[in-house]
């Protein structure tokens, strides 16, 4: 875990990158930000999380770090020890966590809460879409305030550029650095159901799939929508054994 602090006073924000070792965009974006000569008005902690997995370009080595919180400092699994140390570093700061994905080439935010604090942070990212997932899955968001941004396609330079823009926009919004920023008014979605299995995805994320439409296939099998939904994190080559998630628009609930 690499840690760099910038700005005066107690840490108010944590910028977190590369929880997963096969998602280097967070690491690269943080390194680019740190090379810039910003005058920090508030204290920010930058963390490149899973350095050992990054070295091997593996999502994780012993356990998925993003499913290992609150962690166990006495565990024999590297990521469970790291989760405990990482949660201690986050403390009560507000967190922006940078990820990347196989499913979508533009930044979108995820969170487990839609309280005013999280909504403010979502607007600060400049993201076009935001998705609420359920709590209790072992992510740091079960224990701290913040949001995740999926910055773009995994291993792409565009994801790195997107991540730099998101971090700068976020820090500008909260008056940490002097920089022009945008305030997003994202479309809000709520995750409803995980779709399991290895399938070829036939639609587009965040575009409505209507009842009766075929949205995935494998060999002679077809997945047909039983009701309208919006795909989130759906991809042919994403997680092994998981196609992605069905979501509804927040205002439709």
C-alpha angles and dihedrals in degrees: 000000000000117000130190125175126204132182136026130297133007118348110268100171137030122203107201127192141178101014081159117055094218091058105074096163092091093052093046093046093050091049090051092049092049091053091058119092099237122162102227114212095183132035118268130180118210116201129186097196119191104034095159093055090044090057089058097037089236126139088231140339106216106000138356103273090207090060097041104078135156081028132197121256089202096049123122089222115090097217094050090055090045092050090057092049092044094051088052090052092050093052111159095331122121112255135218108188119193120211136159133216147197092232112063136024099209130067120267131170131233130191141161094226136046096199119139091263093055093041089054090052092047090054089049092059094062089225120160095216136030130192130199114216127189124269127242101056097117099259123137088249089076087066108029142038117257151080139260121226120202096211101194143285116352116261093007124130088222089064089054092049091046091050092051090051092048093049093047092046090049094050091045093050091054093045093245092128133014105252137124112262142180127230110219126213097199129194105250124221135180121216110237109170141006115230111214131201137060108283141155106250113225104183140055127266115252091015114113118257108205127218110278096023121128107235103170141016144185123187105318095340124101132194110220123193111246089196138358115291143154119242116232125185090352116154142147094234104032123101118359109253095008126091094187139258141311116222140180128216111265095232090053093062 
